[in-house]
Amino acid sequence: TQLLEQSPQFLSIQEGENLTVYCNSSSVFSSLQWYRQEPGEGPVLLVTVVTGGEVKKLKRLTFQFGDARKDSSLHITAAQPGDTGLYLCAGESPGTYKYIFGTGTRLKVLA
Amino acid sequence: DTAVSQTPKYLVTQMGNDKSIKCEQNLGHDTMYWYKQDSKKFLKIMFSYNNKELIINETVPNRFSPKSPDKAHLNLHINSLELGDSAVYFCASSRTSRTGALYNEQFFGPGTRLTVL
């Protein structure tokens, strides 16, 4: 069974701090996505990474896919209260039409 | 313009009842999904349909039956509801590439919070 473990599970930081969220697995994924979910809403896609070692930047967010395509990280620079939410990684299981979602990281950024 | 819509938003019902959740997408996508999100926020896929054909059927009790009358709709019917069915159910859709790879964004609906008493 493919599992994606995210760490930390919870994170509460002050506005302006930097943070990194990790998404780890022992399985290889064809691609990996990061989503953010706000209370009462569905997840919204932030980025898709496809190539091992790929780095993508989205304003203050930097996403990296591991060389072996088994893990990923999300780094936020100068966090803002608007970054508060549940962050989910999702790996595409090779040969299937399926994304396996990670265990989630709940981020709270305090003003 | 709602891309993926679900009804109802909230559903409170007694154990043993049968209920349905409806999902519609107006994005022209060919693949639709049902996910279950538990109280710990873990999101798990239940079913997926591609062009009205069932392509993913995870280990889900057969009390759950999806139905896709056309590409824009995927409904979920649940028989004999149990306490453990309480969760938020999300519908999603995506456009699957010709190679079958899923590099495409999944658009999620707002969720249906099901509470079984």
Chai-1 contact restraints between the chains, C-beta under 6 A:
chainA,res_idxA,chainB,res_idxB,connection_type,confidence,min_distance_angstrom,max_distance_angstrom,comment,restraint_id
A,S31,B,Y103,contact,1.0,0.0,6.0,A-B,restraint_1
A,E41,B,P110,contact,1.0,0.0,6.0,A-B,restraint_2
A,G42,B,F90,contact,1.0,0.0,6.0,A-B,restraint_3
A,G42,B,F108,contact,1.0,0.0,6.0,A-B,restraint_4
A,G42,B,G109,contact,1.0,0.0,6.0,A-B,restraint_5
A,G42,B,P110,contact,1.0,0.0,6.0,A-B,restraint_6
A,G42,B,G111,contact,1.0,0.0,6.0,A-B,restraint_7
A,P43,B,F108,contact,1.0,0.0,6.0,A-B,restraint_8
A,L45,B,E105,contact,1.0,0.0,6.0,A-B,restraint_9
A,T48,B,Y103,contact,1.0,0.0,6.0,A-B,restraint_10
A,L86,B,K41,contact,1.0,0.0,6.0,A-B,restraint_11
A,E92,B,L102,contact,1.0,0.0,6.0,A-B,restraint_12
A,Y97,B,S48,contact,1.0,0.0,6.0,A-B,restraint_13
A,Y97,B,I55,contact,1.0,0.0,6.0,A-B,restraint_14
A,Y97,B,I56,contact,1.0,0.0,6.0,A-B,restraint_15
A,K98,B,I45,contact,1.0,0.0,6.0,A-B,restraint_16
A,K98,B,I56,contact,1.0,0.0,6.0,A-B,restraint_17
A,F101,B,L43,contact,1.0,0.0,6.0,A-B,restraint_18
A,G104,B,K41,contact,1.0,0.0,6.0,A-B,restraint_19
